[in-house]
Structures are given as structure tokens and as C-alpha cells.
Amino acid sequence: MSYWPSNCQTVRSKVCFSSVPGFSLARRGKLNRGPKDGTNMRVTLLRFARLNPSVKELRLHLCQNGEESKGVRDFVNTRYVQLKRDNPTLPILVRECSGVQPRLWVRYALGKEKSVALTNATAEDISKHIEVLNNAH
């Protein structure tokens, strides 16, 4: 099961939305053109600030079909692309395992790690956890 949005393609490890019919991606992370019927639709994507350089890796552990991992799957589907775009050199690992408790791991310089349980967390909660762990070190 892929957690990439169905309308994305990866080209040389960068995500492009060229396969989305009727849309063009502006440089600032906003879709600025509406569907071909002439209506305007503006979708603002969540902008993650560049993470602290002491953050060396993010890992998301989740279950493919467990109800408690639903928010993590939503986060990966909706916000992973922007997080990776804002932090292109940061390794972001998404690990799936059947029956596992969802958890966010952050690895800092010198191998220090911190983790947060994400059971029944929403995508917004996960964004807040990333911000807190980014500032924690």
C-alpha cells in the first residue's frame, strides 16, 4: 500500500504534481489554477519550517490498516510531500508493520533519540509533535 498521494509522481527524488489535470504548482507551495471549467480553486498546503539542523532523521511507525494509525496515514497522505519539500536532505522514514502502535521517532546528532506515541492522533497533532520535538533539542 502506497502512502503517496495518488496524483503525485516522483522525478529524481522530487515530487511533482504535473499529473494533476487542470492544475499548475506555484513556487510558493500553492495550487493557483482551478479546474479546466474556469473556476478558481485555491488550496493552501501546510508549510513546515525548515527543521533544526540537529534533527538527523524522522521515523514514523504505523499499522497499514489499524484504526489507531488512521491519523498517521492521513498525515503521510496530506503533509509528507510539503515536509519533504521543506527539508529535502532530511531522511524521513515511514515504517509499516501489522499491529504496531503508531509512533514518531526523531534522531538528533550524536545518536540521541526521542519518541512520541501517536495512538489515535490526528494529522494536525502529528504536525504539532514534530514542531515540539524539533525545538526539544
Backbone as JSON Lines, residues from 0, in Angstrom:
{"i":0,"aa":"M","n":[0.83,-1.17,0.0],"ca":[0.0,0.0,0.0],"c":[0.88,1.24,0.0]}
{"i":1,"aa":"S","n":[0.66,2.12,-0.93],"ca":[1.48,3.32,-1.05],"c":[0.8,4.48,-0.33]}
{"i":2,"aa":"Y","n":[1.62,5.28,0.38],"ca":[1.07,6.43,1.08],"c":[1.32,7.71,0.31]}
{"i":3,"aa":"W","n":[1.84,7.63,-0.91],"ca":[1.97,8.81,-1.74],"c":[0.6,9.17,-2.26]}
{"i":4,"aa":"P","n":[0.28,10.46,-2.36],"ca":[-0.99,10.84,-2.97],"c":[-1.09,10.24,-4.36]}
{"i":5,"aa":"S","n":[-2.26,9.8,-4.74],"ca":[-2.42,9.08,-5.99],"c":[-2.12,9.94,-7.21]}
{"i":6,"aa":"N","n":[-2.14,11.26,-7.07],"ca":[-1.9,12.13,-8.21],"c":[-0.48,12.66,-8.25]}
{"i":7,"aa":"C","n":[0.45,12.06,-7.51],"ca":[1.85,12.5,-7.49],"c":[2.72,11.55,-8.26]}
{"i":8,"aa":"Q","n":[3.8,12.09,-8.76],"ca":[4.84,11.28,-9.37],"c":[6.16,11.75,-8.77]}
{"i":9,"aa":"T","n":[7.12,10.84,-8.66],"ca":[8.44,11.26,-8.2],"c":[9.36,11.31,-9.4]}
{"i":10,"aa":"V","n":[10.1,12.38,-9.5],"ca":[11.06,12.57,-10.57],"c":[12.37,12.98,-9.94]}
{"i":11,"aa":"R","n":[13.38,12.11,-10.03],"ca":[14.68,12.37,-9.43],"c":[14.54,12.76,-7.97]}
{"i":12,"aa":"S","n":[13.77,12.04,-7.23],"ca":[13.5,12.18,-5.81],"c":[12.82,13.48,-5.44]}
{"i":13,"aa":"K","n":[12.26,14.19,-6.42],"ca":[11.45,15.36,-6.13],"c":[10.03,15.07,-6.57]}
{"i":14,"aa":"V","n":[9.06,15.55,-5.82],"ca":[7.67,15.28,-6.12],"c":[7.15,16.36,-7.05]}
{"i":15,"aa":"C","n":[6.42,15.96,-8.08],"ca":[5.8,16.95,-8.95],"c":[4.32,16.61,-9.1]}
{"i":16,"aa":"F","n":[3.53,17.64,-9.27],"ca":[2.1,17.48,-9.41],"c":[1.68,17.65,-10.86]}
{"i":17,"aa":"S","n":[2.59,17.4,-11.79],"ca":[2.27,17.63,-13.19],"c":[1.19,16.67,-13.7]}
{"i":18,"aa":"S","n":[0.96,15.59,-12.98],"ca":[-0.04,14.64,-13.43],"c":[-1.45,15.01,-12.99]}
{"i":19,"aa":"V","n":[-1.6,16.1,-12.21],"ca":[-2.92,16.54,-11.78],"c":[-3.53,17.36,-12.9]}
{"i":20,"aa":"P","n":[-4.63,16.89,-13.5],"ca":[-5.2,17.62,-14.62],"c":[-5.77,18.96,-14.19]}
{"i":21,"aa":"G","n":[-5.44,20.01,-14.94],"ca":[-6.02,21.32,-14.69],"c":[-5.34,22.14,-13.62]}
{"i":22,"aa":"F","n":[-4.23,21.69,-13.07],"ca":[-3.56,22.42,-12.0],"c":[-2.12,22.7,-12.39]}
{"i":23,"aa":"S","n":[-1.6,23.8,-11.89],"ca":[-0.17,24.06,-12.0],"c":[0.32,24.45,-10.62]}
{"i":24,"aa":"L","n":[1.49,24.03,-10.26],"ca":[2.02,24.26,-8.93],"c":[2.85,25.54,-8.92]}
{"i":25,"aa":"A","n":[2.47,26.48,-8.09],"ca":[3.23,27.73,-7.97],"c":[4.48,27.49,-7.13]}
{"i":26,"aa":"R","n":[5.42,28.38,-7.19],"ca":[6.67,28.21,-6.47],"c":[6.5,28.25,-4.96]}
{"i":27,"aa":"R","n":[5.49,28.87,-4.47],"ca":[5.34,29.02,-3.03],"c":[4.47,27.94,-2.4]}
{"i":28,"aa":"G","n":[4.23,26.85,-3.08],"ca":[3.53,25.73,-2.47],"c":[2.02,25.83,-2.53]}
{"i":29,"aa":"K","n":[1.48,26.63,-3.45],"ca":[0.03,26.75,-3.56],"c":[-0.39,26.38,-4.97]}
{"i":30,"aa":"L","n":[-1.49,25.7,-5.06],"ca":[-2.05,25.4,-6.37],"c":[-2.83,26.63,-6.78]}
{"i":31,"aa":"N","n":[-2.45,27.25,-7.9],"ca":[-3.04,28.54,-8.23],"c":[-3.99,28.52,-9.4]}
{"i":32,"aa":"R","n":[-4.2,27.4,-10.02],"ca":[-5.12,27.34,-11.14],"c":[-6.23,26.37,-10.81]}
{"i":33,"aa":"G","n":[-7.42,26.71,-11.21],"ca":[-8.58,25.87,-10.94],"c":[-8.73,24.81,-12.0]}
{"i":34,"aa":"P","n":[-9.81,24.05,-11.9],"ca":[-10.1,23.04,-12.91],"c":[-10.3,23.69,-14.27]}
{"i":35,"aa":"K","n":[-10.33,22.91,-15.32],"ca":[-10.43,23.42,-16.68],"c":[-11.76,24.11,-16.97]}
{"i":36,"aa":"D","n":[-12.73,24.0,-16.07],"ca":[-14.01,24.66,-16.31],"c":[-13.96,26.16,-16.02]}
{"i":37,"aa":"G","n":[-12.79,26.7,-15.64],"ca":[-12.62,28.13,-15.46],"c":[-12.82,28.62,-14.03]}
{"i":38,"aa":"T","n":[-13.28,27.78,-13.13],"ca":[-13.46,28.23,-11.75],"c":[-12.11,28.25,-11.06]}
{"i":39,"aa":"N","n":[-11.94,29.17,-10.15],"ca":[-10.68,29.26,-9.41],"c":[-10.79,28.47,-8.12]}
{"i":40,"aa":"M","n":[-9.77,27.73,-7.83],"ca":[-9.73,26.97,-6.58],"c":[-8.34,27.18,-6.0]}
{"i":41,"aa":"R","n":[-8.29,27.62,-4.76],"ca":[-7.01,27.88,-4.12],"c":[-6.86,26.92,-2.95]}
{"i":42,"aa":"V","n":[-5.84,26.11,-3.01],"ca":[-5.57,25.15,-1.95],"c":[-4.24,25.52,-1.33]}
{"i":43,"aa":"T","n":[-4.24,25.84,-0.06],"ca":[-3.01,26.18,0.62],"c":[-2.49,24.93,1.31]}
{"i":44,"aa":"L","n":[-1.25,24.58,1.0],"ca":[-0.63,23.43,1.62],"c":[0.06,23.86,2.9]}
{"i":45,"aa":"L","n":[0.09,22.99,3.88],"ca":[0.77,23.28,5.13],"c":[2.24,23.52,4.87]}
{"i":46,"aa":"R","n":[2.77,24.59,5.37],"ca":[4.18,24.92,5.2],"c":[4.93,24.58,6.47]}
{"i":47,"aa":"F","n":[5.82,23.63,6.39],"ca":[6.68,23.31,7.52],"c":[7.9,24.19,7.41]}
{"i":48,"aa":"A","n":[8.3,24.75,8.52],"ca":[9.55,25.49,8.52],"c":[10.7,24.49,8.4]}
{"i":49,"aa":"R","n":[11.8,24.96,7.98],"ca":[12.98,24.11,7.9],"c":[13.29,23.62,9.31]}
{"i":50,"aa":"L","n":[13.45,22.33,9.45],"ca":[13.7,21.76,10.77],"c":[15.12,22.06,11.23]}
{"i":51,"aa":"N","n":[15.32,22.03,12.51],"ca":[16.6,22.29,13.15],"c":[17.66,21.36,12.56]}
{"i":52,"aa":"P","n":[18.86,21.89,12.26],"ca":[19.91,21.03,11.7],"c":[20.35,19.9,12.62]}
{"i":53,"aa":"S","n":[20.07,20.0,13.92],"ca":[20.44,18.89,14.82],"c":[19.52,17.68,14.63]}
{"i":54,"aa":"V","n":[18.37,17.86,13.97],"ca":[17.48,16.74,13.64],"c":[18.08,16.0,12.45]}
{"i":55,"aa":"K","n":[18.43,14.76,12.65],"ca":[19.1,13.98,11.6],"c":[18.17,13.01,10.89]}
{"i":56,"aa":"E","n":[17.02,12.66,11.51],"ca":[16.14,11.67,10.91],"c":[14.78,11.73,11.58]}
{"i":57,"aa":"L","n":[13.72,11.54,10.81],"ca":[12.36,11.35,11.33],"c":[11.9,9.97,10.91]}
{"i":58,"aa":"R","n":[11.29,9.23,11.84],"ca":[10.72,7.92,11.53],"c":[9.29,7.87,12.02]}
{"i":59,"aa":"L","n":[8.42,7.42,11.16],"ca":[7.02,7.2,11.52],"c":[6.75,5.7,11.47]}
{"i":60,"aa":"H","n":[6.34,5.13,12.57],"ca":[5.94,3.72,12.62],"c":[4.42,3.67,12.65]}
{"i":61,"aa":"L","n":[3.83,2.83,11.81],"ca":[2.37,2.75,11.76],"c":[1.92,1.38,11.28]}
{"i":62,"aa":"C","n":[0.65,1.13,11.52],"ca":[0.0,-0.09,11.04],"c":[-0.72,0.24,9.74]}
{"i":63,"aa":"Q","n":[-0.67,-0.66,8.76],"ca":[-1.28,-0.39,7.46],"c":[-2.79,-0.21,7.53]}
{"i":64,"aa":"N","n":[-3.44,-0.93,8.41],"ca":[-4.91,-0.89,8.43],"c":[-5.51,-0.71,9.81]}
{"i":65,"aa":"G","n":[-4.7,-0.49,10.83],"ca":[-5.22,-0.31,12.19],"c":[-5.91,1.04,12.35]}
{"i":66,"aa":"E","n":[-6.98,1.06,13.12],"ca":[-7.74,2.28,13.33],"c":[-6.94,3.33,14.1]}
{"i":67,"aa":"E","n":[-6.07,2.88,15.02],"ca":[-5.29,3.85,15.79],"c":[-4.21,4.53,14.96]}
{"i":68,"aa":"S","n":[-3.89,4.0,13.77],"ca":[-2.9,4.61,12.87],"c":[-3.52,5.46,11.77]}
{"i":69,"aa":"K","n":[-4.84,5.66,11.82],"ca":[-5.52,6.4,10.76],"c":[-4.96,7.82,10.61]}
{"i":70,"aa":"G","n":[-4.71,8.51,11.71],"ca":[-4.17,9.86,11.65],"c":[-2.78,9.91,11.04]}
{"i":71,"aa":"V","n":[-1.98,8.89,11.31],"ca":[-0.63,8.84,10.73],"c":[-0.72,8.63,9.22]}
{"i":72,"aa":"R","n":[-1.62,7.76,8.79],"ca":[-1.81,7.56,7.35],"c":[-2.3,8.84,6.69]}
{"i":73,"aa":"D","n":[-3.21,9.57,7.34],"ca":[-3.68,10.85,6.81],"c":[-2.53,11.86,6.73]}
{"i":74,"aa":"F","n":[-1.68,11.89,7.75],"ca":[-0.53,12.8,7.75],"c":[0.38,12.51,6.56]}
{"i":75,"aa":"V","n":[0.66,11.25,6.33],"ca":[1.55,10.88,5.23],"c":[0.91,11.25,3.89]}
{"i":76,"aa":"N","n":[-0.39,11.03,3.76],"ca":[-1.08,11.35,2.51],"c":[-1.17,12.84,2.24]}
{"i":77,"aa":"T","n":[-1.31,13.66,3.28],"ca":[-1.57,15.08,3.07],"c":[-0.38,15.99,3.34]}
{"i":78,"aa":"R","n":[0.54,15.61,4.21],"ca":[1.57,16.55,4.63],"c":[3.0,16.1,4.41]}
{"i":79,"aa":"Y","n":[3.2,14.86,4.08],"ca":[4.55,14.36,3.86],"c":[5.26,15.12,2.74]}
{"i":80,"aa":"V","n":[4.57,15.36,1.65],"ca":[5.18,15.99,0.48],"c":[5.73,17.36,0.84]}
{"i":81,"aa":"Q","n":[4.95,18.17,1.56],"ca":[5.41,19.51,1.92],"c":[6.55,19.44,2.94]}
{"i":82,"aa":"L","n":[6.47,18.52,3.88],"ca":[7.55,18.35,4.86],"c":[8.85,17.99,4.14]}
{"i":83,"aa":"K","n":[8.79,17.09,3.18],"ca":[9.98,16.68,2.44],"c":[10.48,17.81,1.54]}
{"i":84,"aa":"R","n":[9.58,18.57,0.97],"ca":[9.97,19.7,0.13],"c":[10.71,20.75,0.95]}
{"i":85,"aa":"D","n":[10.28,21.0,2.17],"ca":[10.93,21.99,3.02],"c":[12.22,21.48,3.64]}
{"i":86,"aa":"N","n":[12.4,20.16,3.69],"ca":[13.59,19.55,4.28],"c":[14.11,18.46,3.34]}
{"i":87,"aa":"P","n":[14.65,18.84,2.18],"ca":[14.99,17.84,1.16],"c":[16.11,16.88,1.54]}
{"i":88,"aa":"T","n":[17.0,17.28,2.42],"ca":[18.11,16.39,2.75],"c":[17.85,15.55,4.0]}
{"i":89,"aa":"L","n":[16.75,15.81,4.69],"ca":[16.42,15.07,5.91],"c":[15.8,13.72,5.56]}
{"i":90,"aa":"P","n":[16.37,12.62,6.05],"ca":[15.73,11.32,5.83],"c":[14.43,11.21,6.63]}
{"i":91,"aa":"I","n":[13.35,10.92,5.95],"ca":[12.05,10.72,6.59],"c":[11.62,9.3,6.24]}
{"i":92,"aa":"L","n":[11.59,8.44,7.25],"ca":[11.28,7.03,7.03],"c":[9.87,6.73,7.49]}
{"i":93,"aa":"V","n":[9.11,6.04,6.67],"ca":[7.76,5.61,7.01],"c":[7.81,4.09,7.09]}
{"i":94,"aa":"R","n":[7.65,3.56,8.28],"ca":[7.75,2.11,8.51],"c":[6.38,1.55,8.82]}
{"i":95,"aa":"E","n":[5.99,0.53,8.09],"ca":[4.71,-0.13,8.3],"c":[4.94,-1.51,8.9]}
{"i":96,"aa":"C","n":[4.1,-1.86,9.85],"ca":[4.13,-3.19,10.42],"c":[2.75,-3.49,10.95]}
{"i":97,"aa":"S","n":[2.26,-4.65,10.67],"ca":[0.92,-5.02,11.1],"c":[0.83,-5.1,12.63]}
{"i":98,"aa":"G","n":[-0.13,-4.39,13.19],"ca":[-0.39,-4.44,14.62],"c":[0.51,-3.59,15.48]}
{"i":99,"aa":"V","n":[1.36,-2.75,14.91],"ca":[2.28,-1.94,15.7],"c":[1.57,-0.67,16.2]}
{"i":100,"aa":"Q","n":[2.01,-0.18,17.36],"ca":[1.49,1.08,17.88],"c":[2.13,2.22,17.08]}
{"i":101,"aa":"P","n":[1.33,3.18,16.58],"ca":[1.93,4.29,15.82],"c":[2.82,5.15,16.71]}
{"i":102,"aa":"R","n":[3.97,5.52,16.19],"ca":[4.95,6.27,16.98],"c":[5.8,7.12,16.06]}
{"i":103,"aa":"L","n":[6.19,8.29,16.54],"ca":[7.11,9.18,15.84],"c":[8.44,9.16,16.57]}
{"i":104,"aa":"W","n":[9.51,8.89,15.83],"ca":[10.86,8.89,16.37],"c":[11.63,10.01,15.71]}
{"i":105,"aa":"V","n":[12.39,10.75,16.5],"ca":[13.29,11.79,15.98],"c":[14.69,11.46,16.47]}
{"i":106,"aa":"R","n":[15.63,11.37,15.52],"ca":[17.03,11.13,15.87],"c":[17.8,12.43,15.7]}
{"i":107,"aa":"Y","n":[18.53,12.79,16.75],"ca":[19.33,14.01,16.77],"c":[20.79,13.67,16.53]}
{"i":108,"aa":"A","n":[21.63,14.69,16.53],"ca":[23.07,14.49,16.39],"c":[23.57,13.63,17.55]}
{"i":109,"aa":"L","n":[24.64,12.93,17.33],"ca":[25.27,12.03,18.29],"c":[24.37,10.85,18.68]}
{"i":110,"aa":"G","n":[23.38,10.52,17.86],"ca":[22.57,9.33,18.07],"c":[21.49,9.42,19.11]}
{"i":111,"aa":"K","n":[21.26,10.59,19.71],"ca":[20.21,10.73,20.71],"c":[18.85,10.66,20.01]}
{"i":112,"aa":"E","n":[17.92,9.91,20.62],"ca":[16.59,9.74,20.03],"c":[15.5,10.07,21.03]}
{"i":113,"aa":"K","n":[14.4,10.6,20.52],"ca":[13.19,10.82,21.31],"c":[12.02,10.3,20.5]}
{"i":114,"aa":"S","n":[10.99,9.84,21.22],"ca":[9.82,9.33,20.51],"c":[8.54,9.77,21.21]}
{"i":115,"aa":"V","n":[7.47,9.76,20.43],"ca":[6.15,10.13,20.92],"c":[5.15,9.11,20.38]}
{"i":116,"aa":"A","n":[4.28,8.62,21.24],"ca":[3.22,7.71,20.8],"c":[2.17,8.51,20.03]}
{"i":117,"aa":"L","n":[1.69,7.97,18.92],"ca":[0.72,8.66,18.08],"c":[-0.62,7.93,18.0]}
{"i":118,"aa":"T","n":[-0.94,7.17,19.03],"ca":[-2.19,6.41,19.02],"c":[-3.37,7.36,18.94]}
{"i":119,"aa":"N","n":[-4.21,7.17,17.93],"ca":[-5.41,7.97,17.67],"c":[-5.13,9.46,17.5]}
{"i":120,"aa":"A","n":[-3.92,9.82,17.1],"ca":[-3.58,11.22,16.86],"c":[-4.05,11.63,15.47]}
{"i":121,"aa":"T","n":[-4.43,12.9,15.32],"ca":[-4.81,13.43,14.01],"c":[-3.57,13.93,13.29]}
{"i":122,"aa":"A","n":[-3.72,14.25,12.02],"ca":[-2.6,14.78,11.25],"c":[-2.11,16.09,11.85]}
{"i":123,"aa":"E","n":[-3.01,16.9,12.35],"ca":[-2.64,18.17,13.0],"c":[-1.84,17.91,14.27]}
{"i":124,"aa":"D","n":[-2.25,16.92,15.06],"ca":[-1.5,16.55,16.27],"c":[-0.07,16.12,15.93]}
{"i":125,"aa":"I","n":[0.08,15.37,14.85],"ca":[1.4,14.9,14.45],"c":[2.27,16.08,14.04]}
{"i":126,"aa":"S","n":[1.7,17.05,13.35],"ca":[2.45,18.26,12.99],"c":[2.94,18.98,14.23]}
{"i":127,"aa":"K","n":[2.09,19.06,15.25],"ca":[2.48,19.72,16.5],"c":[3.58,18.94,17.2]}
{"i":128,"aa":"H","n":[3.5,17.62,17.19],"ca":[4.55,16.79,17.8],"c":[5.89,17.01,17.1]}
{"i":129,"aa":"I","n":[5.86,17.13,15.79],"ca":[7.11,17.37,15.05],"c":[7.69,18.73,15.45]}
{"i":130,"aa":"E","n":[6.85,19.74,15.58],"ca":[7.32,21.06,15.98],"c":[7.95,21.01,17.39]}
{"i":131,"aa":"V","n":[7.27,20.31,18.31],"ca":[7.78,20.21,19.69],"c":[9.11,19.47,19.71]}
{"i":132,"aa":"L","n":[9.2,18.34,19.02],"ca":[10.44,17.58,19.01],"c":[11.56,18.31,18.26]}
{"i":133,"aa":"N","n":[11.19,19.13,17.3],"ca":[12.18,19.94,16.59],"c":[12.83,20.94,17.54]}
{"i":134,"aa":"N","n":[12.05,21.52,18.44],"ca":[12.56,22.52,19.38],"c":[13.08,21.92,20.67]}
{"i":135,"aa":"A","n":[12.93,20.61,20.86],"ca":[13.29,19.97,22.13],"c":[14.8,19.8,22.31]}
{"i":136,"aa":"H","n":[15.53,19.79,21.26],"ca":[16.97,19.52,21.39],"c":[17.79,20.77,21.25]}
